[in-house]
Amino acid sequence: MTDLGKVDRTFFDQYVFSNLGAGRDDVALGPTHGVDFGLLDLDGTAVAIATDPVSVLPDLGLARAGRFTLDFVLADVAVSGLPPSHLAISFTLPPDFEDESFATLWTAMHEEAEDLGVSIVTGHTARYSGCSFPWVGGATALAVGDHEDVIRPDGARVGDDVLVTKGPAVEATGLLTTLFPDQFDLPETTLRAAQSRLDEAECVRDAMTASAVGGVHAMHDATECGLFGALNEVADGAGVQLDISTDEIPLRPGVEETCEFLGMDPWTATTGGTLVLAVDPDSTAAVVSALESEGTPVGVAGTVREGSGVTVDGEEVPHPDVDPSWAAYEELMRQSGVQ
């Protein structure tokens, strides 16, 4: 198990996968390492389900933090191709978090959920000693629809095009420069560009846009371990090889400078909001057009082939297992005097 971030495949296979409670016929897709959601079959209706921690960063401003939190929780079911529909959420808040502050946070989450058509159906809200930001709860999101509309995480097919939106380290760049602006010795214009990447760390609407076009066989949100991690997870899930060219992947303003300043590999750093898609070549142009019409940069980064693993610019790239943004976050906190 890694010291920080998600458990690796070895830990998952040894401790988690072998202990999954009762077997049930209505579980169409159970827990799998590197897969965003599970899938139920309830009398012919597909229900995608995913659970995530609730991470709230008050330094973003509570309204912005609320939207950020909700979008990340919903992303894991949005990549199923079914629109997120229901949410259960639990808050375990620190004792000094005031009512008015919670109201600001919760109102922003409600408004984002309403805009996305998501109903909040149950939850738990309490203050407890020992709780602290950012980890203040957990949430489970559902997406309900028809099985034929589900985009399975193991769905990449030989011959598919591989599309990548937004590019590497979008989330890490936007988040770290926004939370710790005084720690970055960057030109003001570069810093502002880097901070604006945080507004792109959302992919629910992109996932819904792409799936509505059709022809998408697999879709994955590139969170922890970044794009190299996400590409490997798509390849492993389908038992295929992805051949990728970095020249065709968007690189957003401020990312390269921020990662160089931190000594952080952008390709293995978390980039929530970035999607990896395996798309039927006959649909590629339409998917690209739909995403670009919504202002989302996207590149046709490669091809799905027979084989296994991922090659990037002709070199084999394994799953990184460890995300460098965690260490960067801890170091920036230390430099800022934050305990």
C-alpha contacts under 8 A as a table, 3 or more apart, distances in Angstrom:
res1	aa1	res2	aa2	distance
1	M	7	V	5.15
1	M	8	D	5.85
1	M	10	T	7.67
1	M	11	F	5.56
2	T	5	G	6.74
2	T	6	K	7.21
2	T	7	V	5.92
2	T	8	D	6.71
2	T	321	D	7.92
2	T	322	V	6.89
4	L	322	V	7.97
4	L	326	W	6.63
5	G	224	E	7.38
5	G	322	V	7.66
5	G	323	D	7.30
5	G	326	W	7.22
6	K	224	E	7.37
7	V	11	F	6.10
7	V	12	F	6.46
8	D	11	F	5.53
8	D	12	F	6.24
8	D	33	H	7.94
8	D	321	D	6.09
9	R	12	F	4.95
9	R	13	D	5.97
9	R	33	H	6.07
10	T	13	D	5.29
10	T	14	Q	6.12
11	F	14	Q	5.24
11	F	15	Y	5.86
11	F	16	V	7.37
12	F	15	Y	5.58
12	F	16	V	4.92
12	F	17	F	6.00
12	F	33	H	6.71
13	D	16	V	5.94
13	D	17	F	5.00
13	D	18	S	6.71
14	Q	17	F	6.70
14	Q	18	S	6.57
15	Y	18	S	6.28
15	Y	19	N	6.94
16	V	19	N	5.47
16	V	20	L	6.96
17	F	20	L	6.26
17	F	31	P	7.12
17	F	32	T	7.60
20	L	23	G	7.72
23	G	27	V	7.99
24	R	27	V	5.81
25	D	28	A	7.48
26	D	40	L	5.59
26	D	41	D	5.01
26	D	42	L	6.29
27	V	30	G	6.29
27	V	38	G	7.94
27	V	39	L	6.24
27	V	40	L	4.71
27	V	41	D	6.34
28	A	38	G	7.67
28	A	39	L	5.26
28	A	40	L	5.18
28	A	41	D	5.99
29	L	38	G	5.13
29	L	39	L	4.72
29	L	40	L	6.85
30	G	38	G	5.17
30	G	39	L	6.74
31	P	35	V	7.43
31	P	37	F	7.61
31	P	38	G	6.19
32	T	35	V	5.49
34	G	230	A	7.74
34	G	233	E	5.52
35	V	153	P	6.35
35	V	220	H	7.90
35	V	233	E	7.36
35	V	237	G	7.84
36	D	50	A	6.84
36	D	76	D	4.93
36	D	77	V	7.04
36	D	79	V	7.63
36	D	153	P	7.61
36	D	220	H	7.16
36	D	221	D	7.71
37	F	48	A	6.23
37	F	49	I	5.51
37	F	50	A	4.81
37	F	76	D	5.92
37	F	77	V	5.91
37	F	80	S	7.36
38	G	48	A	5.70
38	G	49	I	5.23
38	G	50	A	6.32
39	L	46	A	6.82
39	L	47	V	5.63
39	L	48	A	4.53
39	L	49	I	6.15
40	L	45	T	7.98
40	L	46	A	5.79
40	L	47	V	5.00
40	L	48	A	6.40
40	L	49	I	7.75
41	D	44	G	5.74
41	D	45	T	5.59
41	D	46	A	4.99
41	D	47	V	6.47
42	L	45	T	5.04
42	L	46	A	6.46
42	L	47	V	7.33
44	G	146	D	7.74
44	G	147	H	7.51
45	T	144	V	7.19
45	T	145	G	6.13
45	T	146	D	5.69
45	T	147	H	6.59
46	A	144	V	5.81
46	A	145	G	5.31
46	A	146	D	5.44
46	A	147	H	5.11
46	A	150	V	7.69
47	V	142	L	6.51
47	V	143	A	5.62
47	V	144	V	4.59
47	V	145	G	6.57
48	A	77	V	5.92
48	A	80	S	6.75
48	A	82	L	7.60
48	A	142	L	5.55
48	A	143	A	5.05
48	A	144	V	6.48
49	I	77	V	6.15
49	I	140	T	6.96
49	I	141	A	5.73
49	I	142	L	4.64
49	I	143	A	6.62
50	A	73	V	7.98
50	A	76	D	6.09
50	A	77	V	6.07
50	A	140	T	5.57
50	A	141	A	5.45
50	A	142	L	6.77
51	T	73	V	7.28
51	T	138	G	7.16
51	T	139	A	5.57
51	T	140	T	4.24
51	T	141	A	6.39
52	D	73	V	5.89
52	D	138	G	5.75
52	D	139	A	5.57
52	D	140	T	6.57
53	P	73	V	7.76
53	P	135	W	6.84
53	P	136	V	7.68
53	P	137	G	5.87
53	P	138	G	4.17
53	P	139	A	6.25
54	V	69	T	6.48
54	V	73	V	7.49
54	V	90	S	7.97
54	V	91	F	7.56
54	V	134	P	7.83
54	V	135	W	5.97
54	V	136	V	5.73
54	V	137	G	4.79
54	V	138	G	4.66
54	V	139	A	6.30
55	S	69	T	6.02
55	S	133	F	7.33
55	S	134	P	4.85
55	S	135	W	4.73
55	S	136	V	6.18
55	S	137	G	7.36
56	V	65	A	5.81
56	V	66	G	6.86
56	V	69	T	6.15
56	V	133	F	6.31
56	V	134	P	4.68
56	V	135	W	6.61
56	V	136	V	6.93
57	L	60	L	5.87
57	L	61	G	7.71
57	L	62	L	7.56
57	L	65	A	5.65
57	L	133	F	6.70
57	L	134	P	5.34
58	P	61	G	5.35
58	P	62	L	5.29
58	P	65	A	6.25
58	P	133	F	7.80
58	P	134	P	7.83
59	D	62	L	7.51
59	D	65	A	7.97
59	D	179	L	6.49
60	L	64	R	6.06
60	L	65	A	5.55
60	L	178	T	7.35
60	L	179	L	7.03
61	G	64	R	5.47
61	G	65	A	5.92
62	L	65	A	4.87
62	L	66	G	5.98
62	L	101	S	7.23
62	L	104	T	6.21
62	L	105	L	5.00
63	A	66	G	5.15
63	A	67	R	6.54
63	A	104	T	5.91
63	A	105	L	5.18
63	A	106	W	7.99
63	A	107	T	7.62
63	A	108	A	5.10
63	A	109	M	7.74
64	R	67	R	5.29
64	R	68	F	6.13
64	R	108	A	7.40
65	A	68	F	5.01
65	A	69	T	6.02
65	A	105	L	7.12
66	G	69	T	5.13
66	G	70	L	6.24
66	G	105	L	5.05
66	G	106	W	6.68
66	G	108	A	5.57
66	G	109	M	5.11
67	R	70	L	5.23
67	R	71	D	6.09
67	R	108	A	6.00
67	R	109	M	5.39
67	R	112	E	6.22
68	F	71	D	5.39
68	F	72	F	6.38
68	F	201	A	7.86
68	F	202	E	7.47
69	T	72	F	5.43
69	T	73	V	6.44
69	T	109	M	7.91
70	L	73	V	5.15
70	L	74	L	6.23
70	L	109	M	6.13
70	L	112	E	7.55
70	L	113	A	7.58
71	D	74	L	5.20
71	D	75	A	6.00
71	D	202	E	6.00
71	D	203	C	7.53
71	D	204	V	6.61
72	F	75	A	5.23
72	F	76	D	7.45
72	F	202	E	6.90
72	F	272	G	7.61
73	V	76	D	6.60
73	V	139	A	6.83
73	V	140	T	7.44
73	V	141	A	6.77
74	L	77	V	5.80
74	L	78	A	6.24
74	L	84	P	6.43
74	L	141	A	5.94
74	L	204	V	6.77
75	A	78	A	4.94
75	A	79	V	6.44
75	A	202	E	7.64
75	A	203	C	6.27
75	A	204	V	5.17
75	A	221	D	7.20
76	D	79	V	5.84
76	D	80	S	7.53
76	D	221	D	7.17
77	V	80	S	5.36
77	V	81	G	7.76
77	V	82	L	7.21
77	V	83	P	7.66
77	V	84	P	6.21
77	V	141	A	6.71
77	V	142	L	6.49
77	V	143	A	6.10
78	A	81	G	5.81
78	A	82	L	5.98
78	A	83	P	5.68
78	A	84	P	5.71
78	A	143	A	7.33
78	A	204	V	5.61
78	A	207	A	5.93
78	A	208	M	6.70
79	V	82	L	7.43
79	V	151	I	7.19
79	V	204	V	7.64
79	V	207	A	5.67
79	V	208	M	7.85
79	V	219	M	5.46
79	V	220	H	6.05
79	V	221	D	7.11
80	S	150	V	5.50
80	S	151	I	4.88
80	S	152	R	6.27
80	S	153	P	7.52
80	S	219	M	7.25
81	G	149	D	6.37
81	G	150	V	5.29
81	G	151	I	5.13
81	G	207	A	6.82
81	G	208	M	6.50
81	G	211	S	5.27
81	G	212	A	7.94
82	L	143	A	5.58
82	L	144	V	6.50
82	L	145	G	6.10
82	L	149	D	6.70
82	L	150	V	6.22
82	L	151	I	7.96
82	L	208	M	7.49
83	P	143	A	5.68
83	P	144	V	7.38
83	P	208	M	6.36
84	P	116	L	7.58
84	P	117	G	7.43
84	P	118	V	6.11
84	P	141	A	7.06
84	P	142	L	5.89
84	P	143	A	4.27
84	P	144	V	7.30
85	S	117	G	6.27
85	S	118	V	4.39
85	S	119	S	6.13
85	S	141	A	7.66
85	S	142	L	5.84
85	S	143	A	4.90
85	S	144	V	6.43
86	H	118	V	5.21
86	H	119	S	4.81
86	H	120	I	5.74
86	H	121	V	6.53
86	H	141	A	5.84
86	H	142	L	4.99
86	H	143	A	6.57
87	L	118	V	6.90
87	L	119	S	6.20
87	L	120	I	4.66
87	L	121	V	6.03
87	L	122	T	7.30
87	L	139	A	7.10
87	L	140	T	5.81
87	L	141	A	4.53
87	L	142	L	6.21
88	A	120	I	6.00
88	A	121	V	5.87
88	A	122	T	4.91
88	A	123	G	5.17
88	A	139	A	5.58
88	A	140	T	5.17
88	A	141	A	6.45
89	I	120	I	7.82
89	I	122	T	6.73
89	I	123	G	4.58
89	I	124	H	6.55
89	I	137	G	7.59
89	I	138	G	5.99
89	I	139	A	4.14
89	I	140	T	6.35
90	S	123	G	5.09
90	S	124	H	4.45
90	S	125	T	5.77
90	S	137	G	5.22
90	S	138	G	5.29
90	S	139	A	6.02
91	F	123	G	7.98
91	F	124	H	6.06
91	F	125	T	4.67
91	F	126	A	6.17
91	F	127	R	7.94
91	F	136	V	5.68
91	F	137	G	4.44
91	F	138	G	6.83
92	T	125	T	6.39
92	T	126	A	5.42
92	T	127	R	5.65
92	T	128	Y	6.31
92	T	131	C	6.59
92	T	136	V	4.88
92	T	137	G	5.00
93	L	97	F	6.70
93	L	125	T	7.66
93	L	126	A	6.06
93	L	127	R	4.48
93	L	128	Y	6.15
93	L	131	C	6.01
93	L	132	S	6.83
93	L	133	F	7.91
93	L	136	V	5.51
93	L	137	G	7.58
94	P	97	F	5.72
94	P	127	R	5.39
94	P	128	Y	5.71
94	P	129	S	6.16
94	P	130	G	7.02
94	P	131	C	4.83
94	P	132	S	5.32
94	P	133	F	7.58
94	P	136	V	7.80
95	P	127	R	5.12
95	P	128	Y	5.87
95	P	129	S	6.07
95	P	131	C	7.84
97	F	101	S	6.76
97	F	102	F	7.12
97	F	127	R	7.98
98	E	101	S	5.27
98	E	102	F	6.39
99	D	102	F	5.15
99	D	103	A	6.20
100	E	103	A	4.98
100	E	104	T	6.42
101	S	104	T	5.22
101	S	105	L	6.37
102	F	105	L	5.06
102	F	106	W	5.89
103	A	106	W	5.16
103	A	107	T	5.86
104	T	107	T	5.34
104	T	108	A	6.40
105	L	108	A	5.48
105	L	109	M	6.50
106	W	109	M	5.03
106	W	110	H	6.06
107	T	110	H	5.01
107	T	111	E	6.15
108	A	111	E	5.18
108	A	112	E	6.25
109	M	112	E	5.20
109	M	113	A	6.06
110	H	113	A	5.07
110	H	114	E	6.00
111	E	114	E	5.04
111	E	115	D	6.15
112	E	115	D	5.10
112	E	116	L	6.27
113	A	116	L	5.11
113	A	117	G	6.09
113	A	118	V	4.88
113	A	119	S	6.85
113	A	120	I	7.89
114	E	117	G	5.09
114	E	118	V	5.81
114	E	119	S	7.15
115	D	118	V	7.69
127	R	131	C	7.87
128	Y	131	C	5.95
131	C	135	W	7.78
131	C	136	V	6.67
132	S	135	W	6.45
132	S	136	V	6.44
133	F	136	V	5.94
145	G	149	D	7.16
145	G	150	V	7.89
146	D	149	D	5.48
146	D	150	V	7.00
147	H	150	V	5.32
151	I	155	G	6.95
151	I	211	S	7.93
151	I	216	V	6.97
151	I	217	H	5.79
151	I	218	A	5.62
151	I	219	M	6.95
152	R	155	G	5.12
152	R	217	H	6.98
152	R	218	A	5.80
152	R	219	M	7.69
153	P	156	A	7.69
153	P	218	A	5.32
153	P	219	M	6.43
153	P	220	H	7.09
153	P	234	V	6.88
153	P	237	G	6.52
153	P	238	A	7.64
154	D	218	A	6.63
154	D	234	V	6.84
154	D	237	G	4.51
154	D	238	A	4.27
154	D	239	G	7.96
155	G	217	H	5.01
155	G	218	A	4.90
155	G	237	G	7.80
155	G	238	A	5.93
155	G	278	A	7.91
156	A	160	D	6.89
156	A	217	H	5.42
156	A	218	A	5.25
156	A	234	V	7.18
156	A	235	A	7.51
156	A	238	A	5.71
156	A	240	V	7.57
156	A	278	A	5.43
156	A	279	V	7.73
156	A	304	V	7.23
157	R	160	D	5.62
157	R	217	H	7.20
157	R	238	A	7.46
157	R	240	V	7.55
157	R	278	A	7.51
157	R	304	V	6.49
157	R	305	R	7.86
158	V	240	V	7.09
158	V	303	T	7.94
158	V	304	V	4.94
158	V	305	R	4.83
158	V	306	E	6.01
159	G	280	D	7.51
159	G	281	P	7.55
159	G	303	T	6.40
159	G	304	V	5.32
159	G	305	R	6.14
160	D	278	A	5.70
160	D	279	V	5.18
160	D	280	D	4.95
160	D	281	P	5.84
160	D	303	T	5.86
160	D	304	V	5.24
161	D	278	A	5.65
161	D	279	V	5.18
161	D	280	D	6.35
161	D	281	P	5.71
161	D	284	T	7.10
161	D	300	V	6.76
161	D	301	A	7.62
161	D	302	G	5.91
161	D	303	T	4.66
161	D	304	V	6.32
162	V	242	L	7.72
162	V	244	I	7.81
162	V	276	V	6.96
162	V	277	L	5.62
162	V	278	A	4.74
162	V	279	V	6.37
162	V	300	V	5.92
162	V	301	A	5.55
162	V	302	G	4.91
162	V	303	T	5.37
162	V	304	V	6.80
163	L	275	L	7.88
163	L	276	V	5.79
163	L	277	L	5.02
163	L	278	A	6.42
163	L	279	V	7.28
163	L	298	V	6.74
163	L	299	G	5.63
163	L	300	V	4.56
163	L	301	A	5.48
163	L	302	G	7.16
164	V	167	G	6.49
164	V	249	I	6.19
164	V	250	P	7.62
164	V	274	T	7.00
164	V	275	L	5.69
164	V	276	V	4.77
164	V	277	L	6.44
164	V	298	V	5.57
164	V	299	G	5.48
164	V	300	V	6.63
164	V	301	A	6.33
165	T	249	I	7.48
165	T	250	P	6.87
165	T	274	T	5.29
165	T	275	L	5.33
165	T	276	V	6.86
165	T	296	T	6.84
165	T	297	P	5.64
165	T	298	V	4.10
165	T	299	G	6.42
166	K	170	V	7.18
166	K	200	E	7.82
166	K	249	I	7.67
166	K	250	P	5.43
166	K	251	L	6.84
166	K	252	R	6.67
166	K	273	G	7.59
166	K	274	T	5.46
166	K	275	L	7.70
166	K	296	T	6.81
166	K	297	P	5.30
166	K	298	V	6.05
167	G	170	V	6.76
167	G	227	L	7.67
167	G	249	I	5.76
167	G	250	P	4.75
167	G	251	L	5.29
167	G	252	R	6.77
167	G	271	T	7.76
167	G	274	T	6.15
167	G	298	V	7.96
168	P	226	G	6.69
168	P	227	L	6.04
168	P	250	P	7.83
168	P	251	L	6.66
168	P	255	V	7.70
168	P	266	P	5.61
168	P	267	W	5.41
168	P	268	T	7.88
168	P	269	A	7.32
168	P	270	T	7.86
168	P	271	T	5.92
168	P	274	T	7.46
169	A	172	A	5.16
169	A	173	T	5.80
169	A	226	G	6.68
169	A	255	V	6.55
169	A	266	P	5.06
169	A	267	W	6.66
169	A	268	T	7.68
169	A	269	A	5.32
169	A	270	T	5.64
169	A	271	T	4.46
170	V	173	T	5.35
170	V	174	G	6.16
170	V	197	R	5.65
170	V	198	L	6.94
170	V	200	E	7.09
170	V	201	A	6.44
170	V	252	R	7.29
170	V	255	V	6.74
170	V	270	T	7.59
170	V	271	T	4.86
170	V	272	G	7.01
170	V	273	G	7.33
170	V	274	T	7.37
171	E	174	G	5.29
171	E	175	L	5.83
171	E	197	R	6.78
171	E	198	L	5.84
171	E	200	E	7.59
171	E	201	A	5.22
171	E	270	T	6.18
171	E	271	T	4.45
171	E	272	G	5.34
171	E	273	G	6.98
172	A	175	L	5.28
172	A	176	L	5.88
172	A	269	A	6.51
172	A	270	T	5.67
172	A	271	T	6.10
172	A	325	S	6.35
173	T	176	L	5.63
173	T	177	T	6.12
173	T	194	A	5.88
173	T	195	Q	6.98
173	T	197	R	6.64
173	T	198	L	7.40
173	T	254	G	7.43
173	T	255	V	5.76
173	T	258	T	6.26
173	T	259	C	7.22
174	G	177	T	5.61
174	G	178	T	6.01
174	G	194	A	5.48
174	G	195	Q	4.44
174	G	196	S	6.12
174	G	197	R	4.51
174	G	198	L	4.03
174	G	199	D	7.66
174	G	201	A	7.93
175	L	178	T	5.22
175	L	179	L	6.06
175	L	195	Q	7.03
175	L	197	R	7.98
175	L	198	L	5.84
176	L	179	L	5.22
176	L	180	F	5.85
176	L	181	P	7.69
176	L	329	Y	6.85
177	T	180	F	5.30
177	T	181	P	5.00
177	T	184	F	7.14
177	T	191	L	7.00
177	T	194	A	6.55
177	T	195	Q	5.49
177	T	258	T	7.81
178	T	181	P	5.65
178	T	195	Q	5.28
178	T	198	L	7.88
180	F	183	Q	5.65
180	F	184	F	7.42
180	F	332	L	6.83
180	F	333	M	7.91
180	F	336	S	7.57
181	P	184	F	5.78
181	P	191	L	7.71
182	D	185	D	7.72
183	Q	332	L	7.00
183	Q	335	Q	7.47
183	Q	336	S	7.46
184	F	191	L	7.70
184	F	258	T	7.96
184	F	261	F	7.55
185	D	261	F	7.92
186	L	190	T	6.28
186	L	191	L	5.92
186	L	257	E	7.87
187	P	190	T	5.24
187	P	191	L	6.20
188	E	191	L	5.09
188	E	192	R	6.17
189	T	192	R	5.21
189	T	193	A	6.20
190	T	193	A	5.07
190	T	194	A	6.12
190	T	253	P	7.54
190	T	254	G	5.46
190	T	257	E	7.63
191	L	194	A	5.03
191	L	195	Q	6.14
191	L	254	G	6.75
192	R	195	Q	5.09
192	R	196	S	6.20
192	R	254	G	7.98
193	A	196	S	5.19
193	A	197	R	6.82
193	A	253	P	5.80
193	A	254	G	5.24
194	A	197	R	5.48
194	A	198	L	7.90
194	A	253	P	6.44
194	A	254	G	4.12
194	A	255	V	6.11
194	A	258	T	7.04
195	Q	198	L	5.97
195	Q	254	G	7.92
196	S	199	D	5.67
196	S	200	E	7.57
197	R	200	E	5.27
197	R	201	A	6.88
197	R	252	R	7.59
197	R	253	P	7.93
197	R	254	G	7.89
198	L	201	A	5.24
199	D	202	E	7.28
200	E	203	C	7.84
200	E	273	G	6.16
201	A	271	T	7.15
201	A	272	G	5.30
201	A	273	G	4.01
201	A	274	T	7.22
202	E	205	R	7.72
202	E	272	G	6.65
202	E	273	G	4.14
202	E	274	T	7.74
203	C	206	D	5.00
203	C	207	A	6.00
203	C	221	D	7.51
203	C	272	G	7.57
203	C	273	G	4.45
203	C	274	T	6.66
203	C	275	L	7.06
204	V	207	A	5.23
204	V	208	M	6.33
205	R	208	M	5.09
205	R	209	T	6.07
206	D	209	T	5.02
206	D	210	A	6.13
206	D	291	L	6.61
206	D	296	T	7.56
207	A	210	A	5.27
207	A	211	S	6.08
207	A	219	M	7.79
207	A	275	L	7.74
208	M	211	S	5.27
208	M	212	A	6.08
209	T	212	A	5.34
209	T	213	V	6.82
209	T	290	A	6.69
209	T	291	L	6.63
210	A	213	V	5.50
210	A	214	G	7.07
210	A	216	V	7.22
210	A	287	V	5.63
210	A	290	A	6.95
210	A	291	L	6.74
211	S	214	G	5.42
211	S	215	G	7.69
211	S	216	V	6.24
213	V	216	V	8.00
213	V	283	S	7.78
213	V	286	A	6.85
213	V	287	V	6.08
213	V	290	A	7.52
214	G	283	S	7.01
214	G	287	V	7.82
215	G	279	V	5.67
215	G	280	D	5.18
215	G	282	D	7.65
215	G	283	S	5.39
215	G	284	T	7.81
216	V	219	M	7.26
216	V	277	L	6.81
216	V	278	A	6.01
216	V	279	V	4.46
216	V	280	D	6.40
216	V	283	S	7.78
217	H	277	L	7.49
217	H	278	A	5.49
217	H	279	V	5.63
217	H	280	D	7.12
218	A	234	V	7.54
218	A	277	L	5.57
218	A	278	A	5.02
218	A	279	V	7.24
219	M	234	V	7.99
219	M	275	L	6.72
219	M	276	V	5.68
219	M	277	L	4.46
219	M	278	A	6.51
220	H	230	A	6.83
220	H	234	V	7.13
220	H	275	L	5.61
220	H	276	V	5.21
220	H	277	L	6.56
221	D	230	A	7.21
221	D	272	G	6.32
221	D	273	G	6.59
221	D	274	T	5.90
221	D	275	L	4.76
221	D	276	V	6.50
222	A	225	C	7.63
222	A	226	G	5.33
222	A	227	L	5.53
222	A	229	G	7.35
222	A	230	A	5.06
222	A	270	T	6.86
222	A	271	T	5.58
222	A	272	G	5.51
222	A	273	G	7.11
222	A	274	T	5.50
222	A	275	L	5.93
222	A	276	V	6.90
223	T	226	G	5.45
223	T	227	L	7.77
223	T	230	A	7.43
223	T	269	A	7.99
223	T	270	T	4.68
223	T	271	T	5.01
223	T	272	G	4.43
223	T	273	G	7.70
223	T	274	T	7.77
224	E	229	G	7.37
224	E	268	T	7.85
224	E	269	A	6.68
224	E	270	T	4.44
224	E	271	T	7.13
224	E	272	G	7.74
224	E	323	D	6.01
225	C	228	F	6.77
225	C	229	G	4.84
225	C	230	A	7.25
225	C	267	W	7.90
225	C	268	T	4.64
225	C	269	A	5.29
225	C	270	T	5.42
225	C	319	H	7.85
225	C	320	P	6.25
225	C	321	D	6.43
225	C	322	V	6.15
225	C	323	D	4.49
225	C	324	P	7.72
226	G	229	G	5.36
226	G	230	A	6.21
226	G	266	P	7.58
226	G	267	W	5.75
226	G	268	T	4.32
226	G	269	A	4.54
226	G	270	T	4.29
226	G	271	T	5.36
226	G	272	G	7.95
226	G	323	D	7.28
227	L	230	A	4.95
227	L	231	L	5.97
227	L	267	W	5.46
227	L	268	T	6.08
227	L	269	A	7.59
227	L	270	T	7.71
227	L	271	T	7.19
227	L	276	V	7.98
228	F	231	L	5.29
228	F	232	N	6.30
228	F	267	W	5.78
228	F	268	T	5.64
228	F	317	V	7.19
228	F	318	P	7.58
228	F	319	H	6.30
228	F	320	P	6.94
229	G	232	N	5.29
229	G	233	E	6.24
229	G	268	T	6.59
229	G	318	P	7.92
229	G	319	H	4.97
229	G	320	P	6.03
229	G	321	D	7.29
230	A	233	E	5.02
230	A	234	V	6.26
230	A	276	V	7.16
231	L	234	V	5.22
231	L	235	A	6.24
231	L	242	L	7.31
231	L	276	V	7.06
231	L	310	V	6.83
232	N	235	A	5.05
232	N	236	D	5.92
232	N	309	G	6.10
232	N	310	V	5.95
232	N	318	P	6.94
232	N	319	H	5.76
233	E	236	D	5.11
233	E	237	G	5.93
233	E	319	H	7.87
234	V	237	G	5.28
234	V	238	A	6.51
235	A	238	A	5.52
235	A	239	G	5.82
235	A	240	V	5.06
235	A	241	Q	5.61
235	A	242	L	6.21
235	A	308	S	6.61
235	A	309	G	5.88
235	A	310	V	6.94
236	D	239	G	5.05
236	D	240	V	6.65
236	D	308	S	6.98
236	D	309	G	6.66
237	G	240	V	8.00
239	G	307	G	7.14
239	G	308	S	5.92
240	V	304	V	6.74
240	V	305	R	6.11
240	V	306	E	5.32
240	V	307	G	5.01
240	V	308	S	4.67
240	V	309	G	6.84
241	Q	304	V	5.76
241	Q	305	R	5.06
241	Q	306	E	5.74
241	Q	307	G	4.83
241	Q	308	S	4.18
241	Q	309	G	4.91
241	Q	310	V	5.60
241	Q	311	T	7.71
242	L	302	G	6.94
242	L	303	T	5.84
242	L	304	V	4.74
242	L	305	R	6.16
242	L	308	S	7.61
242	L	309	G	6.57
242	L	310	V	4.82
242	L	311	T	6.32
243	D	302	G	5.37
243	D	303	T	5.42
243	D	304	V	6.51
243	D	305	R	7.29
243	D	310	V	6.03
243	D	311	T	4.93
243	D	312	V	6.16
243	D	313	D	7.81
243	D	314	G	7.62
244	I	301	A	5.49
244	I	302	G	4.33
244	I	303	T	6.80
244	I	310	V	7.45
244	I	311	T	6.03
244	I	312	V	4.70
244	I	313	D	6.21
244	I	314	G	7.90
245	S	248	E	5.87
245	S	249	I	7.31
245	S	301	A	5.50
245	S	302	G	6.05
245	S	312	V	5.72
245	S	313	D	5.00
246	T	249	I	5.23
246	T	301	A	6.80
246	T	312	V	6.91
246	T	313	D	6.58
247	D	301	A	7.69
248	E	299	G	5.34
248	E	300	V	6.10
248	E	301	A	4.93
249	I	298	V	7.12
249	I	299	G	5.12
249	I	300	V	7.21
249	I	301	A	5.69
250	P	297	P	6.54
250	P	298	V	6.35
250	P	299	G	6.23
251	L	255	V	7.03
251	L	256	E	7.72
252	R	255	V	5.87
253	P	256	E	7.48
254	G	257	E	5.50
254	G	258	T	6.04
255	V	258	T	5.28
255	V	259	C	6.15
255	V	266	P	7.53
256	E	259	C	5.37
256	E	260	E	6.06
256	E	266	P	7.30
257	E	260	E	5.14
257	E	261	F	6.09
258	T	261	F	5.15
258	T	262	L	6.32
259	C	262	L	5.09
259	C	263	G	5.86
259	C	264	M	4.86
259	C	265	D	6.42
259	C	266	P	5.94
260	E	263	G	4.96
260	E	264	M	6.28
260	E	265	D	7.82
261	F	264	M	7.74
262	L	328	A	6.85
264	M	269	A	7.39
264	M	324	P	6.21
264	M	325	S	7.19
264	M	328	A	7.54
265	D	268	T	5.77
265	D	269	A	6.38
265	D	324	P	7.16
266	P	269	A	5.19
268	T	320	P	6.48
268	T	322	V	7.91
268	T	323	D	5.95
268	T	324	P	6.96
269	A	323	D	5.38
269	A	324	P	5.71
269	A	325	S	5.46
270	T	323	D	6.71
270	T	325	S	6.62
271	T	274	T	5.85
278	A	304	V	7.65
279	V	283	S	6.64
279	V	284	T	6.06
280	D	283	S	5.39
280	D	284	T	6.36
281	P	284	T	5.03
281	P	285	A	7.86
282	D	285	A	7.42
283	S	286	A	5.40
283	S	287	V	6.20
284	T	287	V	5.21
284	T	288	V	6.08
285	A	288	V	5.16
285	A	289	S	6.04
286	A	289	S	5.04
286	A	290	A	6.09
287	V	290	A	5.14
287	V	291	L	6.22
288	V	291	L	5.29
288	V	292	E	6.05
288	V	298	V	6.54
288	V	299	G	7.75
289	S	292	E	5.17
289	S	293	S	5.99
290	A	293	S	5.17
290	A	294	E	6.69
291	L	294	E	5.28
291	L	295	G	6.65
291	L	296	T	5.32
291	L	297	P	7.24
291	L	298	V	7.21
292	E	295	G	4.90
292	E	296	T	4.94
292	E	297	P	5.91
292	E	298	V	7.04
293	S	296	T	7.33
309	G	316	E	7.46
309	G	317	V	7.55
309	G	318	P	7.11
310	V	316	E	5.81
310	V	317	V	5.59
310	V	318	P	6.91
311	T	314	G	5.55
311	T	315	E	5.04
311	T	316	E	4.21
311	T	317	V	5.61
312	V	315	E	5.25
312	V	316	E	6.31
312	V	317	V	6.41
320	P	323	D	7.22
323	D	326	W	6.29
323	D	327	A	7.99
324	P	327	A	5.50
324	P	328	A	6.37
325	S	328	A	4.89
325	S	329	Y	5.97
326	W	329	Y	5.10
326	W	330	E	6.32
327	A	330	E	5.15
327	A	331	E	6.18
328	A	331	E	5.15
328	A	332	L	6.15
329	Y	332	L	5.20
329	Y	333	M	6.18
330	E	333	M	5.07
330	E	334	R	6.23
331	E	334	R	4.99
331	E	335	Q	6.19
332	L	335	Q	5.05
332	L	336	S	6.10
333	M	336	S	5.04
333	M	337	G	6.22
333	M	338	V	5.07
333	M	339	Q	7.17
334	R	337	G	5.12
334	R	338	V	5.88
334	R	339	Q	7.18
335	Q	338	V	7.66
